[in-house]
Amino acid sequence: MNRQVTLVILSLVLSVGALAAVGCSQSTAGGGDPPAAKPGDSPAQAPEAVRAETLTDGVLVYYFHGDRRCPTCLGIQAGIEQAVQERFAAELASRKLVFREINFDEDANKALAMQFQISFSSMVVAWVKGGKTLEWENCDKVWDLAHDAPKLMDYTAERIRVYLAKAGAK
């Protein structure tokens, strides 16, 4: 192949890759990136309007995603679900822990995504008491660990344990 054809093919490949990344990370659910959590920071206080219809007391683990899902998004969700199912079977069975997959592009979920400041696929862990979300954390480090399944599962379990302790469940 001549150099010009190679450059055209390379440009096309890079363009397709960039479009896939943008499609995976952008949403109409919220504006801008959520504030990054740092170790030692206190987690965000939940707005009064946030309701946890599926849980009265305990911990809710949300995996938020949009309509368009790349292999990385799907892999992150699979790792989170595997960690929840394998490491918290007793808490799931007793409903001290609930997992919910939320498509933030669906009209019914846009308010929840806005309340949790979600603008891209991410995991949120929330402490629920009396049916209200008291405290929550956007665990967006899942993206840094997306291609290391054991570390992703460890991180997921660590964040859940912190919130189970807050809820007095573990």
N, C-alpha and C positions, 0 to 999 in steps of 0.2 A: 504494500500500500504506500501511496505517496504521503508525504508529510501533511499536505492540506486535507486529505480525506481523514487521516488520523486525528487531526485537530477538530474537525467537524464532529466526528464520532465522540471524541472526548467531551466536547462541549455539550452534546445532546445528553450523554450519560450524566454529566454533572447537573444539567438543568432538571432532568427527571428526578434525580436524587434530592435536589433542593426543593422541588415542588412537593415531593413526598414528605419531607421533613416539615415543611410549612403546613401542609394539610393535616398532619398528625398533631401538631402543637398548637394550632390556632383554633379559636372558637368564638362564637358570638355570646357566650355565657357571661363573660366578665371582661373588664378592661384592665390590661396590664398584668404583669406577673404578681402573684401574691408575695407578701413579704417573706423573705427567707428566714427560717427558724435556725437559730444557732444554739449549740450546746450551752446550757445554763440559762437561756432566755426563758421567761415564763411563757407558757402557751397562751394563745389568744383566748380572750373571754368570748363566749358565744353570744350573739345577739339574742334578745328575748324571743324574736320571731322564729328562731330555729326550733323545730319540733322533731322529735324522734318517735314517729308513729309506731315503729316496730319494736320499741323497747321502752320499758318504764324505768328500770334501774340497771346500769351496767355500762358496757362499752360497745360502741358502734364502730365498725370499720367500714368505711366507704371506699370504693374504687370508682373514681370519676373518669369518664372518657367521653369523647365526642362520637359523632356518626362515622367519621373516617378514622380507621384504625390501622396502624402500621404493625409489622411483625414485632417491633420493640414494645409497643403498647400492649399487645396481646401477651407477650412474654412476661411483662411486668405483672399484669393481672394474674396470669397463671401462677407465678411465684408467690404472690400475695395470698391467693386462694389456697395454694398448697401449704404454706406456712400456717394459715389459720386452721385448716382442716387437720393437719398432722400434729400441730403443737398445742392446739386449744380445743381438742375434741370434747373434753369434760365441760368447758365453759360454754361451748356451742350448745351442747345437750341441755345444760341448765339455763340457757338463755341469759347468762351473764355477759355473753359476747354474741353479737350479731354481725354478719357480713352483708353488705348491700352493694350491688353494682348499680351505678347511676350514670345514665347517658345525659350529660349536661346540655346536649343540643335538643333534647325533647322539651317541648313547652312545659310539661308538667314538672320538670326538674330544674328549670332555669332559676327560679327563686332560691332553691336550696344551693345551687352552684354559686350564685351571687353572694349569699350569706356566708359561704365558706371561702369566698374570694378565689374561686377556681377559674382559671383561664386556659388550662391545659390538663392533660391526663395526670392524675395524681392520687395518692392514698391520703385519706383523712381519718384520723383516729379521734373519737369523741367520747367524753364521759357524760353519761346521761343519768339524771336523777329526777324522779317524779315526772318522767316523760319530757323533760326539757334538757337541752344540751347545755351543760355548765361550762365546759372547757373543751377545746379541740386543738388539733395540730395538723397542719398540712405537712405531710412527710414526703416532701418532694425529692429527698435524697434517693428515692427509688430509681430515679433516672440515672444517677451516678453508678448505681449497682445493677443496672438493667442487664448487663451481659455477664454477671457473676451470680448465678442462681443461689449458691449457698450463702453468700453475703447478703443478697436481697432478702432471703428468708430469715436470716439472723436479725437483720435490721427491722424487718416487719415484726418479728416476735418481740424484739426489745421494746419497740414503741408501744405495742399492745400491752406488754407487761407493765409498763409505766402507768398506763391508764387503768388497767385492772387494779393496780395497787391503790390508785386514787379512789376508785369506786369501791374499795374494800372487798374485792372479789378474789384477790390472790395475794 
